[in-house]
């Protein structure tokens, strides 16, 4: 059977899915993973090559002010505008 495991997030999100992918592969299934570009190397090193990049670099996403300042009190309208602008920018890349 063929499986595609697509996951977006940090290594803490991707690593458990990679473990599932390895277990599937060890049981004779064909497995491909789609992960953020910054985690391709990790997935391939654990033995699930070739992996496919999709979405934005999850580390750059976390370093963005929208995420870094999420818990800081701020004007809700400003926070909403920044979030919308971030999503719009991510959609263009």
Secondary structure, 3 states (H helix, E strand, C coil): CEEEEECCCCHHHHHHHHHHHHHHHHCCCEEEEEECHHHHHHHHHCCCCCCEECCCCHHHHHHCHHHHCCCCCCCHHHHHHHHHHHHHHHHHC
